[in-house]
Amino acid sequence: MTIRPEWVLYGVGLAVGAVVVNQLLSGRLVSRAAESVARLPVDVFYGGAQGVLGLPDTRTAAMQAECAAAKAAGDCWAASFACPALDYLRCLRDKYL
């Protein structure tokens, strides 16, 4: 299997175009691409937990507000559904220890 010369030229042209666009956007193209790649495993985890197990995404503003309200009320049962695991454990610690 050989690589056709046109494909090499297309690849080089695409790379040069990406560098130019990145320079025009003051480096934001590369930084946003890196952020997306770094965020992908976390998003896959949360999506799987939500889709398969029915667990809510605790990163949303609504869930964070619900978590704060549950912790302020001392309702660790409600906090178990709205808070990340460490916040829920802190609620249990604060309430029972």
Secondary structure, DSSP 8 states (H G I E B T S, - for coil): ----HHHHHHHHHHHHHHHHHHHHTTTHHHHHHHHHHHHHHHHHHHHHIIIII----TTSHHHHHHHHHHHHHT-HHHHHHHS-HHHHHHHHHHHH-
